[in-house]
Amino acid sequence: MTTEIKSPTYPESVSDGTISNWVKKEGESVKQDELIAEIETDKIVLEVLSPIDGEISKIIKNEGDIVLS
């Protein structure tokens, strides 16, 4: 079963952010609530946590890509 990872909720005045770092790579195992990526906005860095135990099967957005809220 595939689970889509969505960006965390951004602060009220922020509409987008940039993926600054993938902590986990494709093929790596993850545990629920484990840090998998970081998104940098003009105000803060948001941590992206795994919602479930599993494996990163495919990364669609690369480091440097913009993600919307």
DSSP file (Angstrom, degrees, kcal/mol; ACC not computed):
  #  RESIDUE AA STRUCTURE BP1 BP2  ACC     N-H-->O    O-->H-N    N-H-->O    O-->H-N    TCO  KAPPA ALPHA  PHI   PSI    X-CA   Y-CA   Z-CA
    1    1 A M              0   0    0      0, 0.0     2,-0.4     0, 0.0     0, 0.0   0.000 360.0 360.0 360.0 136.2    0.0    0.0    0.0
    2    2 A T        -     0   0    0     55,-0.0     2,-0.5     2,-0.0     0, 0.0  -0.809 360.0-164.3 -99.7 135.4    1.3    3.4   -0.9
    3    3 A T        -     0   0    0     -2,-0.4     2,-0.3    49,-0.0    49,-0.1  -0.982  16.6-136.2-119.4 123.1    0.9    6.4    1.4
    4    4 A E        -     0   0    0     -2,-0.5     2,-0.6     1,-0.0    -2,-0.0  -0.612  14.9-139.4 -77.7 133.1    1.5    9.9    0.0
    5    5 A I        -     0   0    0     -2,-0.3     2,-0.3    45,-0.0    45,-0.1  -0.837  21.3-163.9 -94.4 124.0    3.5   12.2    2.2
    6    6 A K        -     0   0    0     -2,-0.6     0, 0.0     1,-0.1     0, 0.0  -0.729  26.3 -97.5-106.6 156.7    2.2   15.7    2.4
    7    7 A S        -     0   0    0     -2,-0.3     3,-0.1    61,-0.2    -1,-0.1  -0.378  46.1-104.5 -67.7 149.4    3.9   18.9    3.6
    8    8 A P        -     0   0    0      0, 0.0     2,-0.2     0, 0.0    -1,-0.1  -0.206  50.8 -75.4 -67.1 167.0    3.2   19.9    7.1
    9    9 A T        -     0   0    0      1,-0.1     3,-0.1     0, 0.0    60,-0.0  -0.466  52.0-136.8 -65.9 129.4    0.8   22.8    7.8
   10   10 A Y        -     0   0    0     -2,-0.2    -1,-0.1    59,-0.2     7,-0.0  -0.497  27.9 -89.7 -84.6 156.2    2.6   26.1    7.1
   11   11 A P    >   -     0   0    0      0, 0.0     3,-2.0     0, 0.0    -1,-0.1  -0.227  50.6 -96.1 -58.8 159.2    2.4   29.2    9.4
   12   12 A E  T 3  S+     0   0    0      1,-0.3    -2,-0.1    -3,-0.1     0, 0.0   0.804 121.3  41.9 -51.0 -42.0   -0.5   31.5    8.5
   13   13 A S  T 3  S+     0   0    0      2,-0.0     2,-0.4     0, 0.0    -1,-0.3   0.322  97.4  91.0 -93.9   9.5    1.4   34.0    6.4
   14   14 A V    <   +     0   0    0     -3,-2.0    -4,-0.1     1,-0.1     3,-0.1  -0.898  41.1 173.2-110.5 131.7    3.5   31.4    4.4
   15   15 A S        +     0   0    0     -2,-0.4    54,-2.3     1,-0.2     2,-0.3   0.618  64.6  13.2-111.0 -17.3    2.3   29.9    1.2
   16   16 A D  E     -A   68   0A   0     52,-0.2    26,-0.4    53,-0.1     2,-0.3  -0.973  54.2-169.6-152.8 167.8    5.2   27.8    0.0
   17   17 A G  E     -A   67   0A   0     50,-2.3    50,-2.9    -2,-0.3     2,-0.4  -0.927  23.1-116.1-150.4 172.3    8.5   26.3    1.0
   18   18 A T  E     -AB  66  40A   0     22,-2.8    22,-3.1    -2,-0.3     2,-0.7  -0.952  27.6-117.8-118.7 133.1   11.6   24.6   -0.5
   19   19 A I  E     + B   0  39A   0     46,-2.6    45,-3.4    -2,-0.4    20,-0.2  -0.581  37.3 175.1 -67.5 113.1   12.7   21.1    0.2
   20   20 A S  E     +     0   0A   0     18,-2.2     2,-0.3    -2,-0.7    -1,-0.2   0.746  59.3   8.0 -94.5 -26.0   16.1   21.7    1.7
   21   21 A N  E     - B   0  38A   0     17,-1.4    17,-2.4    41,-0.1     2,-0.7  -0.927  50.0-150.1-161.0 129.0   17.0   18.2    2.7
   22   22 A W  E     - B   0  37A   0     -2,-0.3    15,-0.3    15,-0.2    41,-0.0  -0.915  15.0-174.8 -94.8 112.5   15.9   14.6    2.3
   23   23 A V  S    S+     0   0    0     13,-1.4     2,-0.3    -2,-0.7    14,-0.2   0.862  74.0  45.4 -74.3 -37.4   17.0   12.8    5.4
   24   24 A K  S    S-     0   0    0     12,-1.7     2,-0.2    -3,-0.1     3,-0.1  -0.839  78.6-150.2-107.4 146.1   15.8    9.5    4.1
   25   25 A K    >   -     0   0    0     -2,-0.3     3,-2.0     1,-0.1    31,-0.3  -0.651  37.7 -70.0-109.8 166.9   16.5    8.3    0.6
   26   26 A E  T 3  S+     0   0    0      1,-0.3    31,-0.2    -2,-0.2    -1,-0.1  -0.291 120.9  24.1 -55.5 137.0   14.5    6.0   -1.8
   27   27 A G  T 3  S+     0   0    0     29,-4.4    -1,-0.3     1,-0.3     2,-0.2   0.250  93.0 125.2  90.7 -12.6   14.6    2.4   -0.6
   28   28 A E    <   -     0   0    0     -3,-2.0    28,-2.7    28,-0.2    -1,-0.3  -0.558  60.4-120.8 -83.0 145.1   15.3    3.3    3.1
   29   29 A S  E     -D   55   0B   0     26,-0.2     2,-0.3    -2,-0.2    26,-0.3  -0.528  29.4-167.7 -79.1 149.4   13.1    2.0    5.9
   30   30 A V  E     -D   54   0B   0     24,-2.8    24,-2.5    -2,-0.2     2,-0.3  -0.968  12.8-141.1-136.0 153.2   11.3    4.5    8.1
   31   31 A K    >   -     0   0    0     -2,-0.3     3,-2.0    22,-0.2    19,-0.3  -0.793  44.5 -80.4-107.0 155.4    9.4    4.3   11.4
   32   32 A Q  T 3  S+     0   0    0     -2,-0.3     3,-0.1     1,-0.3    21,-0.1  -0.289 117.6  13.1 -55.0 138.0    6.3    6.3   12.2
   33   33 A D  T 3  S+     0   0    0     17,-3.6     2,-0.3     1,-0.3    -1,-0.3   0.546  92.8 140.6  68.5  12.1    7.1    9.9   13.3
   34   34 A E    <   -     0   0    0     -3,-2.0    16,-2.3    16,-0.2    -1,-0.3  -0.647  61.9-104.4 -82.3 141.2   10.7    9.6   12.1
   35   35 A L  E     + C   0  49A   0     -2,-0.3    14,-0.2    14,-0.2     3,-0.1  -0.467  47.4 162.8 -65.3 126.7   12.2   12.6   10.3
   36   36 A I  E     -     0   0A   0     12,-3.0   -12,-1.7     1,-0.4   -13,-1.4   0.630  59.4  -1.2-118.3 -23.9   12.3   12.1    6.6
   37   37 A A  E     -BC  22  48A   0     11,-1.4    11,-3.0   -15,-0.3     2,-0.4  -0.985  55.2-133.2-159.9 165.4   12.7   15.6    5.1
   38   38 A E  E     -BC  21  47A   0    -17,-2.4   -18,-2.2    -2,-0.3   -17,-1.4  -0.993  11.9-160.7-128.5 136.3   13.0   19.3    5.9
   39   39 A I  E     -BC  19  46A   0      7,-2.8     7,-3.7    -2,-0.4     2,-0.5  -0.971  10.5-153.2-116.9 126.1   11.2   22.1    4.2
   40   40 A E  E     -BC  18  45A   0    -22,-3.1   -22,-2.8    -2,-0.5     5,-0.2  -0.848  14.1-179.8-102.7 130.3   12.6   25.7    4.5
   41   41 A T        -     0   0    0      3,-3.2   -24,-0.1    -2,-0.5   -27,-0.0  -0.558  49.0 -93.1-111.1-177.7   10.3   28.7    4.3
   42   42 A D  S    S+     0   0    0    -26,-0.4     3,-0.1    -2,-0.2   -25,-0.1   0.637 125.2  29.9 -71.4 -11.0   11.3   32.4    4.5
   43   43 A K  S    S+     0   0    0      1,-0.3     2,-0.3   -32,-0.0    -1,-0.1   0.748 124.8   0.2-115.9 -38.3   10.5   32.2    8.3
   44   44 A I        -     0   0    0    -33,-0.0    -3,-3.2    -5,-0.0     2,-0.5  -0.896  60.2-111.3-147.1 171.7   11.2   28.7    9.6
   45   45 A V  E     -C   40   0A   0     -2,-0.3     2,-0.4    -5,-0.2    -5,-0.2  -0.969  33.3-154.4-109.9 125.0   12.3   25.1    8.8
   46   46 A L  E     -C   39   0A   0     -7,-3.7    -7,-2.8    -2,-0.5     2,-0.4  -0.809   8.1-135.6-101.2 139.1    9.5   22.5    9.0
   47   47 A E  E     -C   38   0A   0     -2,-0.4     2,-0.6    -9,-0.2    -9,-0.2  -0.778   9.3-147.9 -92.8 135.6   10.2   18.9    9.7
   48   48 A V  E     -C   37   0A   0    -11,-3.0   -12,-3.0    -2,-0.4   -11,-1.4  -0.919  19.7-164.9-102.6 119.8    8.4   16.3    7.6
   49   49 A L  E     -C   35   0A   0     -2,-0.6   -14,-0.2   -14,-0.2   -17,-0.1  -0.774  25.7-105.4-107.2 149.0    7.7   13.1    9.6
   50   50 A S        -     0   0    0    -16,-2.3   -17,-3.6   -19,-0.3   -16,-0.2  -0.548  20.5-153.5 -70.6 130.3    6.7    9.7    8.4
   51   51 A P  S    S+     0   0    0      0, 0.0     2,-0.3     0, 0.0    -1,-0.1   0.707  75.4  12.4 -77.3 -18.4    3.0    9.0    9.1
   52   52 A I  S    S-     0   0    0    -21,-0.1     2,-0.3   -18,-0.1   -18,-0.2  -0.928  87.1 -88.0-147.0 167.2    3.6    5.2    9.2
   53   53 A D  S    S+     0   0    0     -2,-0.3     2,-0.3   -22,-0.2   -22,-0.2  -0.613  77.3  91.7 -72.4 142.3    6.2    2.5    9.4
   54   54 A G  E     -D   30   0B   0    -24,-2.5   -24,-2.8    -2,-0.3     2,-0.3  -0.965  70.0 -65.7 169.7-149.9    7.4    1.6    5.9
   55   55 A E  E     -D   29   0B   0     -2,-0.3     2,-0.9   -26,-0.3   -26,-0.2  -0.993  37.6-115.0-138.2 141.1    9.9    2.2    3.2
   56   56 A I        +     0   0    0    -28,-2.7   -29,-4.4    -2,-0.3   -28,-0.2  -0.677  39.4 172.8 -75.3 108.2   10.5    5.3    1.0
   57   57 A S        +     0   0    0     -2,-0.9     2,-0.3     1,-0.3    -1,-0.2   0.867  61.3   3.5 -89.4 -38.5    9.6    3.8   -2.4
   58   58 A K        -     0   0    0    -32,-0.1     2,-0.6   -33,-0.0    -1,-0.3  -0.967  55.6-149.2-153.2 132.6    9.7    6.9   -4.6
   59   59 A I        +     0   0    0     -2,-0.3     3,-0.1     1,-0.2   -33,-0.0  -0.907  15.9 177.9-101.2 119.7   10.6   10.6   -4.1
   60   60 A I        +     0   0    0     -2,-0.6     2,-0.4     1,-0.1    -1,-0.2   0.838  67.5  51.2 -91.3 -37.8    8.6   12.8   -6.4
   61   61 A K  S    S-     0   0    0      4,-0.1     2,-0.2     3,-0.0    -1,-0.1  -0.875  77.9-148.8-104.0 133.9    9.9   16.2   -5.3
   62   62 A N    >   -     0   0    0     -2,-0.4     3,-2.3     1,-0.1   -43,-0.3  -0.485  34.9 -75.1 -96.0 166.6   13.7   16.8   -5.2
   63   63 A E  T 3  S+     0   0    0      1,-0.3   -43,-0.2    -2,-0.2    -1,-0.1  -0.402 123.3  30.1 -57.2 134.7   15.8   19.0   -2.9
   64   64 A G  T 3  S+     0   0    0    -45,-3.4    -1,-0.3     1,-0.4     2,-0.2   0.196  91.1 126.3  95.3 -14.8   15.4   22.5   -4.1
   65   65 A D    <   -     0   0    0     -3,-2.3   -46,-2.6   -46,-0.2     2,-0.4  -0.484  60.8-121.6 -75.2 147.5   11.9   22.0   -5.4
   66   66 A I  E     -A   18   0A   0    -48,-0.2     2,-0.4    -2,-0.2   -48,-0.2  -0.729  24.5-165.1 -90.1 136.7    9.1   24.3   -4.1
   67   67 A V  E     -A   17   0A   0    -50,-2.9   -50,-2.3    -2,-0.4     2,-0.2  -0.974  12.9-135.5-121.9 138.4    6.1   22.8   -2.3
   68   68 A L  E      A   16   0A   0     -2,-0.4   -52,-0.2   -52,-0.2   -61,-0.2  -0.497 360.0 360.0 -90.5 159.5    2.9   24.6   -1.7
   69   69 A S              0   0    0    -54,-2.3   -59,-0.2    -2,-0.2   -53,-0.1   0.480 360.0 360.0 -75.6 360.0    0.9   24.7    1.5
